[in-house]
């Protein structure tokens, strides 16, 4: 599999003709092959903005904790959230991760749902809980278990595994 990376021209080294347009496009075999200045945005606890298509056909943007394994983006959601139904109906999402110290340094990942795993699945359900605990530690520094389950009911989770279709990059740290 190959992922196309669209490299936007930026002004980090001065103005240039065609700035803020796509400069080079290059294929990478895997997310591990991304330029390290962009890959670090995937690895550090940078809050992502995810865009999914809502029931009315309009984009819905939400801040989320970001995680991935290999070339698969992992989106862990509470099953009662509207995003779950929206992703089932329209299985595409775009993630934007901006450097919190420089908003002109970012990476965008266009994805497609490859599969969904329920926390209640008797075979793979524990993976959903384990992944939630992993991002809890990444983003809060607290020990597991995940501490934000809604106490008013038995909150259940679903893990969407999302294949990366395209990547866009911009700027310097």
C-alpha positions as CSV (number, residue, x, y, z in Angstrom):
1,X,0.0,0.0,0.0
2,X,1.1,3.5,-0.7
3,X,-0.1,6.7,0.9
4,X,0.1,10.0,-1.0
5,X,1.5,12.9,1.0
6,X,0.6,16.4,-0.4
7,X,3.2,18.8,0.9
8,X,1.8,22.4,1.0
9,X,4.3,25.2,0.4
10,X,4.7,27.4,3.4
11,X,6.3,30.6,4.3
12,X,8.6,29.3,7.1
13,X,11.6,30.2,5.0
14,X,10.2,33.3,3.4
15,X,7.5,34.1,0.9
16,X,7.6,32.2,-2.4
17,X,5.5,31.9,-5.6
18,X,2.5,29.6,-5.1
19,X,2.8,29.7,-1.3
20,X,-0.1,27.9,0.5
21,X,-0.7,25.6,-2.5
22,X,0.4,22.0,-2.8
23,X,4.0,21.8,-3.9
24,X,5.3,18.2,-4.1
25,X,3.3,15.1,-3.8
26,X,5.1,12.0,-2.8
27,X,4.2,8.5,-1.9
28,X,5.2,6.9,1.3
29,X,4.9,3.2,2.0
30,X,3.9,3.8,5.6
31,X,3.2,6.5,8.2
32,X,6.6,5.5,9.7
33,X,8.2,7.0,6.5
34,X,6.8,10.5,7.1
35,X,9.2,13.3,7.7
36,X,10.0,13.2,11.5
37,X,8.8,16.8,11.9
38,X,5.3,15.6,11.0
39,X,5.4,12.1,12.5
40,X,6.1,13.7,15.9
41,X,2.6,15.3,15.7
42,X,1.2,11.7,15.6
43,X,3.3,10.5,18.4
44,X,3.0,13.3,20.9
45,X,-0.2,14.1,22.9
46,X,-1.5,16.5,20.3
47,X,-5.3,16.8,20.4
48,X,-6.7,16.1,16.9
49,X,-9.7,17.7,15.3
50,X,-11.8,15.0,13.6
51,X,-14.3,15.8,10.9
52,X,-17.1,13.4,10.1
53,X,-20.2,13.8,8.1
54,X,-23.3,14.5,10.3
55,X,-26.8,13.3,9.7
56,X,-27.6,16.5,7.9
57,X,-24.7,16.1,5.5
58,X,-22.7,18.9,7.1
59,X,-19.2,18.3,8.5
60,X,-19.0,17.9,12.2
61,X,-15.8,18.8,13.9
62,X,-14.7,17.5,17.3
63,X,-11.5,17.5,19.3
64,X,-10.4,14.0,20.1
65,X,-7.4,12.1,21.5
66,X,-5.4,10.7,18.7
67,X,-3.9,7.2,18.4
68,X,-2.6,4.9,15.6
69,X,-0.9,1.6,15.1
70,X,1.2,1.2,11.9
71,X,-0.9,2.7,9.2
72,X,-4.2,2.4,11.0
73,X,-5.8,5.4,12.8
74,X,-7.7,4.3,15.9
75,X,-10.8,6.3,17.0
76,X,-12.3,5.1,20.3
77,X,-15.8,6.5,20.9
78,X,-18.6,6.0,23.5
79,X,-21.3,4.0,21.6
80,X,-24.0,6.6,22.6
81,X,-22.2,9.4,20.7
82,X,-23.8,10.6,17.4
83,X,-20.4,10.2,15.7
84,X,-20.7,6.4,15.9
85,X,-23.9,6.3,13.8
86,X,-22.5,9.0,11.4
87,X,-19.4,6.9,10.8
88,X,-21.4,3.8,10.2
89,X,-23.5,5.7,7.6
90,X,-20.6,7.6,6.0
91,X,-17.3,5.8,6.9
92,X,-14.9,8.6,6.2
93,X,-13.1,10.9,8.6
94,X,-10.3,13.6,8.4
95,X,-8.0,14.3,11.3
96,X,-6.1,17.5,11.7
97,X,-3.2,17.7,14.2
98,X,-1.8,21.1,14.7
99,X,1.4,21.8,16.6
100,X,0.2,23.5,19.9
101,X,3.2,25.8,19.8
102,X,2.8,26.8,16.1
103,X,-0.5,26.4,14.3
104,X,1.2,26.8,11.0
105,X,2.8,23.4,11.5
106,X,0.2,20.6,10.9
107,X,-0.6,17.3,9.4
108,X,-4.0,16.2,8.0
109,X,-5.0,12.5,7.6
110,X,-7.9,11.5,5.4
111,X,-9.2,8.1,6.5
112,X,-11.8,5.4,5.7
113,X,-13.3,3.0,8.3
114,X,-11.8,-0.4,7.7
115,X,-13.5,-2.1,10.7
116,X,-15.2,-1.6,14.0
117,X,-14.6,-3.5,17.2
118,X,-17.1,-3.4,20.1
119,X,-15.9,-3.3,23.7
120,X,-18.5,-6.1,24.3
121,X,-17.0,-8.4,21.7
122,X,-16.1,-11.6,23.5
123,X,-12.9,-12.1,21.5
124,X,-11.6,-8.6,20.8
125,X,-13.4,-6.4,23.3
126,X,-10.6,-6.2,25.7
127,X,-8.5,-4.5,23.0
128,X,-11.0,-1.6,22.9
129,X,-10.6,-1.1,26.7
130,X,-6.8,-1.5,26.6
131,X,-6.5,1.1,23.8
132,X,-8.7,3.5,25.7
133,X,-6.4,3.1,28.8
134,X,-3.4,3.7,26.5
135,X,-4.6,7.0,25.3
136,X,-5.8,8.0,28.8
137,X,-2.1,7.6,29.9
138,X,-0.8,9.4,26.8
139,X,-3.0,12.5,27.2
140,X,-3.4,12.8,31.0
141,X,-0.3,11.1,32.4
142,X,-2.6,9.3,34.8
143,X,-2.5,5.6,35.6
144,X,-5.2,3.4,34.0
145,X,-8.0,2.7,33.9
146,X,-9.6,5.5,31.8
147,X,-11.3,7.8,34.3
148,X,-13.9,9.6,32.3
149,X,-16.7,7.0,31.8
150,X,-20.1,8.5,32.3
151,X,-21.2,7.2,35.8
152,X,-24.9,7.6,35.1
153,X,-25.0,4.4,32.9
154,X,-22.9,1.5,31.7
155,X,-20.9,3.4,29.1
156,X,-19.7,1.1,26.4
157,X,-17.0,1.9,23.8
158,X,-16.3,1.1,20.1
159,X,-13.0,1.2,18.3
160,X,-12.9,2.3,14.7
161,X,-9.9,1.1,12.8
162,X,-9.4,3.6,10.0
163,X,-7.1,3.2,6.9
164,X,-5.1,6.2,5.9
165,X,-6.0,7.3,2.4
166,X,-4.2,10.6,2.0
167,X,-1.9,12.9,4.1
168,X,-1.2,16.6,3.8
169,X,1.6,18.4,5.6
170,X,2.3,22.1,6.2
171,X,5.0,24.2,7.9
172,X,7.8,23.7,10.3
173,X,7.9,23.4,14.1
